[in-house]
Amino acid sequence: METSPLLVLASASPRRQALLAQIGITPDRVDPADLDETPHPRELPRPYALRLAIDKARLVAARTPEAALVIGADTVVAVGRRILPKAEDRATARRCLNLLSGRRHHVLTAVAVEPSAAWTAGRAATRVVESHVTFSRLTDYQIEALLDAGDWEGKAGGYALQGHAAAFIRQIGGSASGVIGLPLFETAQLLRGQKGAWVR
């Protein structure tokens, strides 16, 4: 009897784990890729997100000795062609929120699945999901309150849709789960297309 391959998530993000759990999936292993995520010169948001998702999945698949399928993902917040950073400090988060205030921006989340060498029945596949988010105009006081809340830390664009910023988001078009970090419909499609059939 053939053993089902492992499902490995190449991300330590608790948001991505919670999103997978929402559709009844618990990875067998969480193995963060820990790549250099610096954009290449003149790299555009869509290819940047796709590159990182593929690189994360491939890196972890290459170091997984068992039969496994690896999920890699990356979320990019962009204003036009400009890629906003992940906010690692308060000043960066403030700059992002000032830029996003009163305007629409795009959120691109790429998902890649990559089989390990030991799982010859698997196949690599990708999806990129683009959504848009519109903020209301933020006052200085509101921006400082969002910064005080602290849920911007480590988030692309300096905010979390599932956090305090939701009170100032006027509109979302596309995939809400994609904005949070993993587009569930597209991820489920990728998993249904594999022999492991993690999603019915």
N, C-alpha and C positions, 0 to 999 in steps of 0.2 A: 504494500500500500504506500502510495507516494505521500511524503510528509509535506504539509503546507509550509511555504516559505515564511520567514519572519517578516514583520512589517516594522521598519525602522524610521523614526522621525529625525531628520538631520537638523534639529532645532531644539533649543532649551526653552523656547517661548511657552509660558503657561497658557497664553491665549490660544495658541495653535493646538495644544493638547486638549484644552477645554472645547474648542470647536470640533475636533475629531470626536470627542466623547458625545457631543450633541447628536451626531449621526451614528452613535453606537460603536465607535472604533477606539480601541485602546492600543497604541503601538506596543509591540513586544519589547522595544528598546528605544531609548532616547539618546542620540549620539550627536551632540552639536558639532557642526563643521568648523566653526571658528576661523573663517576666512578673513583676509583683508578685503573690506568692502568699499575701498576707495574707488570712486568712479574713474574710468579712463578719461584722458583729455577729450573734450567735445563729445563724450558719450551721452546719448539720449536716454530718457527715462525708460522707455519700453525695452530696448536691447540690454540696458543695464540690469533691470530686474530679472530678465530672462537669463542673462549670463550668470548672475549670482545663484539663482535657483538651480540651474544645471550644475554649476561648479560645486555647490554644497552637496547635491545628491551624488555626483560622481565621486567626490572625495570620500564620503562616508561609505559608498558602495565598494570602493577600491580597498578599504581596510576592514571590510566585513567578510570573514571567512565562510560563514554559513550561507545557505540559500536564503536570500532575502530580497525584498523590494524596499528601496529607500525613497522617502519623500523629502524633497528639498523645496523651500519656498522663500520668497523675498518680497517685501512690500516697499514700494517707492511712492513718496508724495512729491508731486511736481506742480509747479506753476509755469505753464508754457513748457519751454524746454529746460527749465531750471529744476535740478534735483535738490530737494530740501534735505538737510542732514537729519540723522537721528539725534535727538536732543539729549546730550550727555551732561549739560549744565543749564542753569537757570537762564543765563544770558542768551544761549542758543535757542532755547524754547521761547523766550520773549521775542526774539527776532522773527522766528517762524510765525508766531501768533500775530504779530503786527503785520506781517506780509499776507497772511491768510484772512485777516479781518475784512469783512464786507465783500469778499470775492469768492468766486468758484475756483476750485483746483481739482486736479486729477489724482487718483490713487490707482496705481498699477500693482497688482499682485501676480507674480509668476509662480507656477507650481511645476516641478519636474519630478518624475518618478524614474528611478534607475535600478535595474536589477544588479545584484552582485554577480561576480563571475561564476559562483557556484550554482546560480539559478538560471539555467540555460533556457527555460521556458518563458522567462520574463522578457519584457521589451521596454525600452526607454520611450517616454512620451512627455509632452509638455503642454501647458495651457498658460495664456496670459489674459487676465481679466482686468479691464479698465472701468473704473467707476468715477463718478464726480461727486464732490461734496461742496456745499455752499455754506459759508459762515455768515452770520449776521455781523454787523459792524460792532466791534468790541471797544468798549471804553478802556482807558488805562486801568481803572479800578477793576474791571472784569478780568483783564489780562493778569493782573497781579493776584486776583483770587484764584484763577486757574493755576497759576504757578504755585501758589501756596498749597493747593490741593495735592500736588506732587505726582499725579498720574501721567505726566508728560515724560517722565524719566525713561530714556531709552527708546522713545517712540519716534518714528519717522514723522517729520513735520511738527513735532512738539505737542501732539495731542493724542488722546485715545477716544475713539468713537463711543466705546463702552464706559467712558469715564465722565468727569464733570463737564467736559466740552460739549457733551450731547445737548446741554441746555441752550447752546448757541448755534447749533447746526440747523439751518433752515430747510435744507433739502439734500437728499441723497439719491443719486441715480446709478443703478447698477447693482452690485453685490455688497450688501452690508457686511457679510462675513468676510468678503475680500478686503474691505476697508480695515476690518479688525486684524486680518492677517492670514486668512486661508479661505478662499472661495469654495464653499462646501459643495455646491452643485458640480462644479468643474472637477474638484478633487474626487468626488464620488464617481464621476464618469471615468476618470483615469484609472481608478481602482477596479471598477467593473470591467474594464477592458483587459485586465490581467487574469492569468489563469488562476491566481489565488482567490479571486472573487470575494474580496473583503466586504463588499457592499452588494446587497441584493437589489 
